[in-house]
Amino acid sequence: MKQRRAPRSRRSCLRADDTGGPCQRQKRARGGADLVIAIVHADKMTGTALMNSHAVDLVLSGHNHDLHIDFDGRTALVESEQDANYVTVSTLMSL
């Protein structure tokens, strides 16, 4: 009986401790991702560092329980407050 391999995941290998780093840049260089979204539970300083690294296109965070939206023309950081008091909507366009 022939063994079947599990399907490969299309998820990336982003780790909060390296703020995206070489893993994400490598995937983009090979044409493996059109859009990279990081969903993190990180403090605002780490979320901002991830946004400023431009390793991802969108950072969805929520650690600080603040309503916070930031966009630098290339990467967005969105933090929706706590307990669903606010919900943010992000519209993404691929050019």
C-alpha positions in Angstrom: 0.0 0.0 0.0 1.4 3.4 -1.0 1.7 6.0 1.7 0.3 9.4 1.1 2.1 12.5 2.2 0.2 15.2 4.2 -0.5 18.2 2.1 2.1 21.0 2.5 0.9 24.0 4.5 1.0 27.4 2.8 1.5 29.0 6.1 4.7 30.9 6.6 7.3 30.5 9.4 7.0 33.9 11.0 8.2 34.1 14.5 7.6 37.1 16.8 11.1 37.0 18.2 12.8 37.7 14.9 10.0 40.1 13.6 9.7 38.2 10.3 13.3 38.5 9.4 15.0 36.5 6.7 12.3 33.8 6.4 9.7 36.2 5.0 12.2 38.1 2.8 13.2 34.7 1.4 9.6 33.7 0.6 9.0 37.0 -1.2 12.2 36.7 -3.2 11.2 33.3 -4.5 7.8 34.6 -5.5 6.1 32.4 -2.9 3.8 35.0 -1.4 1.8 37.9 -2.8 0.6 39.1 0.6 2.0 38.3 4.1 -0.3 38.9 7.2 1.1 38.5 10.7 -1.5 37.7 13.4 0.3 38.3 16.7 -0.4 38.8 20.4 2.5 41.2 21.0 3.1 44.5 22.8 2.9 47.7 20.8 6.7 48.0 20.6 7.0 44.6 19.0 4.1 45.2 16.6 5.6 48.5 15.6 9.0 46.8 15.0 7.4 44.2 12.9 5.6 46.9 10.9 8.8 48.9 10.4 10.7 45.8 9.3 8.4 45.6 6.2 8.7 41.8 6.4 4.9 41.6 6.3 2.1 43.7 4.7 -0.4 43.7 7.6 0.1 43.2 11.3 -3.0 42.2 13.3 -2.3 42.5 17.0 -4.2 42.9 20.2 -2.0 42.7 23.3 -2.4 46.2 24.6 -6.2 46.4 24.5 -6.0 49.6 22.6 -7.7 50.7 19.4 -4.7 51.5 17.2 -4.3 51.8 13.4 -1.0 52.8 11.8 0.0 52.8 8.1 3.4 53.9 6.8 2.5 53.7 3.1 3.7 50.1 2.8 2.7 48.1 6.0 -0.3 48.5 8.3 -0.5 47.8 12.0 -4.0 47.2 13.3 -4.9 46.6 16.9 -8.6 46.1 17.9 -9.3 46.9 21.5 -10.4 44.1 23.9 -13.6 42.1 24.3 -14.8 43.1 20.8 -15.5 46.7 21.9 -14.2 47.7 18.5 -13.7 45.8 15.3 -11.3 47.0 12.7 -11.8 46.3 9.0 -8.8 46.2 6.7 -9.3 46.3 3.0 -6.4 44.9 1.1 -5.7 45.6 -2.6 -3.1 43.8 -4.7 -1.5 45.9 -7.3 
